[in-house]
Amino acid sequence: MVRRADPTALPPRVPVELGGAHAVAKGTVALRERSRFADLAVVDGDVGLVVAPRGPHVQQPAQVTPRAA
């Protein structure tokens, strides 16, 4: 699994790309305060998440791509 996020929406020193299910899960826990604003979406044709804490204006699109181990 790979998570790619918009660098402008991430806090400082948070990696834009995370690889591996454990790293993606750990990164998601680290940003858990934003999770209540997250929803599934199609991002560039792939499964993704969007975070929109201010209503319909998407702040943090992120792709989540499964990959072979």
Backbone as CSV, one residue per row, in Angstrom:
resi,resn,N_x,N_y,N_z,CA_x,CA_y,CA_z,C_x,C_y,C_z
1,MET,0.840,-1.154,0.000,0.000,0.000,0.000,0.894,1.229,0.000
2,VAL,0.458,2.223,-0.744,1.188,3.494,-0.823,0.206,4.627,-0.565
3,ARG,0.612,5.592,0.247,-0.193,6.795,0.447,0.580,7.980,-0.088
4,ARG,-0.064,8.736,-0.985,0.519,9.962,-1.518,-0.426,11.100,-1.159
5,ALA,0.094,12.135,-0.545,-0.742,13.259,-0.116,-0.247,14.558,-0.739
6,ASP,-1.120,15.523,-0.778,-0.779,16.857,-1.261,0.169,17.498,-0.241
7,PRO,1.392,17.829,-0.629,2.360,18.357,0.333,1.929,19.677,0.969
8,THR,1.121,20.459,0.286,0.696,21.740,0.846,-0.313,21.569,1.980
9,ALA,-0.922,20.388,2.078,-1.936,20.150,3.107,-1.386,19.416,4.322
10,LEU,-0.138,18.990,4.251,0.454,18.232,5.353,1.202,19.150,6.315
11,PRO,1.242,18.760,7.588,2.069,19.507,8.532,3.552,19.411,8.144
12,PRO,4.386,20.318,8.629,5.826,20.262,8.330,6.434,18.916,8.723
13,ARG,7.363,18.461,7.936,8.140,17.235,8.165,7.325,15.943,8.066
14,VAL,6.104,16.008,7.541,5.321,14.792,7.306,5.593,14.366,5.865
15,PRO,6.011,13.110,5.648,6.331,12.674,4.287,5.114,12.696,3.365
16,VAL,5.331,13.105,2.130,4.278,13.143,1.121,3.870,11.722,0.737
17,GLU,4.835,10.827,0.656,4.557,9.442,0.264,5.002,8.481,1.358
18,LEU,4.110,7.558,1.685,4.428,6.487,2.631,4.219,5.163,1.929
19,GLY,5.094,4.206,2.152,4.975,2.889,1.543,4.859,1.800,2.588
20,GLY,3.988,0.830,2.332,3.790,-0.290,3.248,2.589,-0.059,4.145
21,ALA,1.830,-1.105,4.380,0.599,-0.992,5.161,0.874,-0.448,6.567
22,HIS,1.946,-0.899,7.197,2.258,-0.451,8.556,2.553,1.052,8.577
23,ALA,3.352,1.520,7.643,3.703,2.943,7.587,2.475,3.801,7.281
24,VAL,1.613,3.327,6.384,0.398,4.075,6.049,-0.521,4.136,7.269
25,ALA,-0.674,3.011,7.966,-1.517,2.986,9.166,-0.956,3.910,10.245
26,LYS,0.352,3.858,10.456,0.991,4.700,11.468,0.848,6.184,11.110
27,GLY,1.010,6.509,9.839,0.851,7.885,9.384,-0.582,8.368,9.527
28,THR,-1.523,7.464,9.309,-2.929,7.810,9.464,-3.261,8.094,10.922
29,VAL,-2.716,7.289,11.821,-2.932,7.514,13.255,-2.344,8.858,13.667
30,ALA,-1.190,9.199,13.113,-0.543,10.470,13.455,-1.403,11.672,13.045
31,LEU,-2.205,11.508,12.002,-3.055,12.602,11.520,-4.518,12.380,11.912
32,ARG,-4.754,11.620,12.963,-6.107,11.202,13.335,-7.058,12.360,13.626
33,GLU,-6.542,13.509,14.039,-7.427,14.643,14.313,-8.184,15.077,13.066
34,ARG,-7.607,14.839,11.901,-8.246,15.222,10.643,-9.204,14.145,10.133
35,SER,-9.175,12.956,10.721,-9.940,11.829,10.180,-11.443,12.050,10.198
36,ARG,-11.947,12.849,11.119,-13.394,13.062,11.140,-13.874,13.861,9.935
37,PHE,-12.946,14.497,9.219,-13.280,15.249,8.019,-12.968,14.466,6.738
38,ALA,-12.560,13.200,6.876,-12.131,12.398,5.728,-13.284,11.578,5.157
39,ASP,-13.206,11.337,3.860,-14.171,10.482,3.185,-13.488,9.839,1.986
40,LEU,-14.011,8.696,1.574,-13.474,8.012,0.397,-13.831,8.786,-0.856
41,ALA,-12.955,8.705,-1.845,-13.188,9.376,-3.119,-12.355,8.689,-4.200
42,VAL,-12.643,8.998,-5.435,-11.806,8.574,-6.552,-10.852,9.730,-6.835
43,VAL,-9.544,9.458,-6.729,-8.515,10.466,-6.954,-7.666,9.998,-8.122
44,ASP,-7.733,10.698,-9.230,-7.007,10.332,-10.445,-7.276,8.884,-10.844
45,GLY,-8.528,8.446,-10.701,-8.917,7.102,-11.123,-8.635,6.002,-10.119
46,ASP,-8.063,6.319,-8.976,-7.754,5.327,-7.945,-8.534,5.636,-6.673
47,VAL,-8.615,4.636,-5.792,-9.243,4.846,-4.496,-8.411,5.863,-3.726
48,GLY,-9.088,6.770,-3.073,-8.369,7.778,-2.310,-9.202,8.297,-1.167
49,LEU,-8.637,9.233,-0.455,-9.307,9.907,0.648,-9.237,11.394,0.395
50,VAL,-10.249,12.093,0.837,-10.195,13.549,0.821,-10.492,14.047,2.227
51,VAL,-9.842,15.122,2.593,-10.062,15.746,3.893,-10.561,17.153,3.618
52,ALA,-11.750,17.457,4.133,-12.356,18.767,3.881,-12.932,19.328,5.178
53,PRO,-12.079,19.862,6.055,-12.568,20.375,7.338,-13.411,21.643,7.226
54,ARG,-13.347,22.303,6.103,-14.099,23.551,5.934,-15.239,23.380,4.928
55,GLY,-15.854,22.216,4.940,-16.977,21.961,4.042,-16.523,21.441,2.690
56,PRO,-17.130,21.940,1.606,-16.881,21.345,0.284,-15.510,21.648,-0.323
57,HIS,-14.685,22.440,0.339,-13.369,22.770,-0.208,-12.358,21.729,0.261
58,VAL,-11.930,20.881,-0.653,-11.016,19.791,-0.325,-9.663,20.353,0.050
59,GLN,-9.159,19.918,1.200,-7.860,20.406,1.667,-6.760,19.406,1.386
60,GLN,-7.021,18.128,1.530,-5.946,17.154,1.475,-6.342,15.915,0.688
61,PRO,-6.216,15.940,-0.640,-6.453,14.696,-1.369,-5.274,13.747,-1.159
62,ALA,-5.556,12.475,-1.007,-4.503,11.481,-0.815,-4.879,10.224,-1.572
63,GLN,-3.945,9.686,-2.319,-4.175,8.414,-2.991,-3.708,7.290,-2.089
64,VAL,-4.475,6.217,-2.077,-4.093,5.008,-1.354,-4.108,3.889,-2.376
65,THR,-2.938,3.361,-2.727,-2.818,2.395,-3.798,-2.291,1.062,-3.273
66,PRO,-3.091,-0.013,-3.388,-2.571,-1.316,-3.007,-1.459,-1.729,-3.969
67,ARG,-0.471,-2.443,-3.476,0.579,-2.955,-4.360,0.999,-4.328,-3.865
68,ALA,1.540,-5.099,-4.757,1.985,-6.451,-4.400,3.156,-6.379,-3.425
69,ALA,3.172,-7.292,-2.484,4.249,-7.308,-1.482,5.538,-7.818,-2.080
